Amino acid sequence: MQFYGIDAMVRIVSHISLIYLSFWALQSLKIEHFFKSYRTSQIRLVMIFLSIALGFTVSTFVLELLALCRNLFIPLFP
């Protein structure tokens, strides 16, 4: 039962940290040119949604890769 809590905590930390990292990386793009002028709140909302989508996707990929590597070392016949 204790492993489920650790796994959940690793997933939460991974998702949040990679969402933050993707938000930080997306700030280097100048996407203001694709929007109407003086729509800063809408631009921020799009940036947040893009960073959530990108960060969650990257986090899911990394966690799945770790799970596959962990399962690689499970013996076939005990």
Contact map, one row per residue, 1 for C-alpha under 8 A:
111110000000000000000000000000000000000000000000000000000000000000000000000000
111111000000000000000000000000000000000000000000000000000000000000000000000000
111111100000000000000000000000000000000000000000000000000000000000000000000000
111111110000000000000000000000000000000000000000000000000000000000000000000000
111111111000000000000000000000000000000000000000000000000000000000000000000000
011111111100000000000000000000000000000000000000000000000000000000000000000000
001111111110000000000000000000000000000000000000000000000000000000000000000000
000111111111000000000000000000000000000000000000000000000000000000000000000000
000011111111100000000000000000000000000000000000000000000000000000000000000000
000001111111110000000000000000000000000000000000000000000000000000000000000000
000000111111111000000000000000000000000000000000000000000000001000000000000000
000000011111111100000000000000000000000000000000000000000000000000000000000000
000000001111111110000000000000000000000000000000000000000000000000000000000000
000000000111111111000000000000000000000000000000000000000010000000000000000000
000000000011111111100000000000000000000000000000000000110011000000000000000000
000000000001111111110000000000000000000000000000000000100000000000000000000000
000000000000111111111000000000000000000000000000000000000000000000000000000000
000000000000011111111100000000000000000000000000000000110110000000000000000000
000000000000001111111110000000000000000000000000001111110000000000000000000000
000000000000000111111111000000000000000000000000001000100000000000000000000000
000000000000000011111111100000000000000000000000000000100000000000000000000000
000000000000000001111111110000000000000000000000001101100000000000000000000000
000000000000000000111111111000000000000000000011011100100000000000000000000000
000000000000000000011111111100000000000000000000000000000000000000000000000000
000000000000000000001111111110000000000000000000000000000000000000000000000000
000000000000000000000111111110000000000000000010001000000000000000000000000000
000000000000000000000011111111000000000000000010000000000000000000000000000000
000000000000000000000001111111000000000000000000000000000000000000000000000000
000000000000000000000000111111100000000000000000000000000000000000000000000000
000000000000000000000000001111111000000000000000000000000000000000000000000000
000000000000000000000000000011111110000000100000000000000000000000000000000000
000000000000000000000000000001111111100000100000000000000000000000000000000000
000000000000000000000000000001111111000000000000000000000000000000000000000000
000000000000000000000000000000111111000000000000000000000000000000000000000000
000000000000000000000000000000111111101000100000000000000000000000000000000000
000000000000000000000000000000011111111000000000000000000000000000000000000000
000000000000000000000000000000010011111100000000000000000000000000000000000000
000000000000000000000000000000000001111100000000000000000000000000000000000000
000000000000000000000000000000000011111111100000000000000000000000000000000000
000000000000000000000000000000000000111111110000000000000000000000000000000000
000000000000000000000000000000000000001111111000000000000000000000000000000000
000000000000000000000000000000000000001111111100000000000000000000000000000000
000000000000000000000000000000110010001111111110000000000000000000000000000000
000000000000000000000000000000000000000111111111000000000000000000000000000000
000000000000000000000000000000000000000011111111100000000000000000000000000000
000000000000000000000000000000000000000001111111110000000000000000000000000000
000000000000000000000010011000000000000000111111111000000000000000000000000000
000000000000000000000010000000000000000000011111111100000000000000000000000000
000000000000000000000000000000000000000000001111111110000000000000000000000000
000000000000000000000010000000000000000000000111111111000000000000000000000000
000000000000000000110110010000000000000000000011111111100000000000000000000000
000000000000000000100110000000000000000000000001111111110000000000000000000000
000000000000000000100000000000000000000000000000111111111000000000000000000000
000000000000000000100100000000000000000000000000011111111100000000000000000000
000000000000001101111110000000000000000000000000001111111110000000000000000000
000000000000001001100000000000000000000000000000000111111111000000000000000000
000000000000000000000000000000000000000000000000000011111111100000000000000000
000000000000000001000000000000000000000000000000000001111111110000000000000000
000000000000011001000000000000000000000000000000000000111111111000000000000000
000000000000001000000000000000000000000000000000000000011111111100000000000000
000000000000000000000000000000000000000000000000000000001111111110000000000000
000000000000000000000000000000000000000000000000000000000111111111000000000000
000000000010000000000000000000000000000000000000000000000011111111100000000000
000000000000000000000000000000000000000000000000000000000001111111110000000000
000000000000000000000000000000000000000000000000000000000000111111111000000000
000000000000000000000000000000000000000000000000000000000000011111111100000000
000000000000000000000000000000000000000000000000000000000000001111111110000000
000000000000000000000000000000000000000000000000000000000000000111111111000000
000000000000000000000000000000000000000000000000000000000000000011111111100000
000000000000000000000000000000000000000000000000000000000000000001111111110000
000000000000000000000000000000000000000000000000000000000000000000111111110000
000000000000000000000000000000000000000000000000000000000000000000011111110000
000000000000000000000000000000000000000000000000000000000000000000001111111000
000000000000000000000000000000000000000000000000000000000000000000000111111100
000000000000000000000000000000000000000000000000000000000000000000000000111111
000000000000000000000000000000000000000000000000000000000000000000000000011111
000000000000000000000000000000000000000000000000000000000000000000000000001111
000000000000000000000000000000000000000000000000000000000000000000000000001111
